[in-house]
Amino acid sequence: MSFEQDYCDLFLKKRSGHMGQYVYMYRPHIYEDLIKQDSYYPFKMESDLLIQQSLDLCKNFKNVKHVLEVGPGSETPILSKTVPFLRALKSHVESFIYTAVDATREYAEQASKLVEQHLESIKTRALEIDFLTSNAFEDIKKDTHPDGKKLMICFGQPIFANNTDSDINKLLKNISQFLHEGDYILFGVDTNHDEALLEGAYDTKLGGELLLNAMYHLKCTLQLDNFNPEAFDYVCKWNNKEKKVELSLRSTAKQIIKIRDQEIIIGEGKEFNLMNSRKLPIKTIKEFLIKENIRIKDEISSQNGNDSTFSMIIAQKKANT
């Protein structure tokens, strides 16, 4: 799907929850400020787990020569998660190549530079990739070490949290095609269903500002002079049946815009679901992975109360059947 089609589908209600990538393409400081909030538990729980458990996690990885990070994010996640983990991995497997891939080139390049600054003698590179295009990681294959294992790291939940079932399947298919038998994936999973924690993390002013970034991105990219990106209220709902936080914008004024010469009427009071934060159970995640011959090898969890759990999952590609 193209950029323009994504926005057309959003405003015409043909799709929902598919706009996650666009909220990070404007005002990057908003996301940085959001994850630094004490109430934003997903970042804190994952970074704490990685800092405390990286040495134990790394015992699972043998002969890793290439680390590929999918969606490294901004400076704070890289310094709080990526660098501590890679430092522990370096003490375990010694030398490896680090590749940062992101849908936004600036994030990939920043991750590569920060890893170079904080870890000596690690070769790095940065690539801009749309993870959902067919064979997304194909160009990286030719540069991987012929005799070593690959480790894909996915901090910040880029696989399961913000994607639809269809997009999860597409992404895992691309990942599976990139991995060989015995290669690894390390990723975080938030299974928290504590509504008070969820409200504190997501129903915030900064959460609303983050979603408005998608509207600013639309205005700036298409130069829509008459479009007001602020004419929306933030709506945050916990869908207990589907185990997801629905993040939406509700229009506060009627606006008419043109996308690809198509007139789009944004009616006052209309609500648009830009993205979701899914809290899938481990059982469901296993079912997604098994379809691509990927099996969970180990799981390390932290718990804060009865309903708040965050886990780091180590999975491994098995032989195709």
Secondary structure, 3 states (H helix, E strand, C coil): CCHHHHHHHHHCCCCCCCCHHHHHCCCHHHHHHHHCCCCCHHHHHHHHHHHHHHHHHHCCCCCEEEEEEECCCCHHHHHHHHHHHHHHHHHHHCCCEEEEEECCHHHHHHHHHHHHHHCCCCEEEEEECCCCCCCCCHHHHCCCCCCCEEEEEECCCCCCCCCCHHHHHHHHHHHHHHCCCCCEEEEEEECCCCHHHHHHHHCCHHHHHHHHHHHHHHHHHHCCCCCCCCCEEEEEEEECCCCEEEEEEEECCCEEEEECCEEEEECCCCEEEEEEEECCCHHHHHHHHHCCCEEEEEEEEEECCCCCEEEEEEEEECCCC
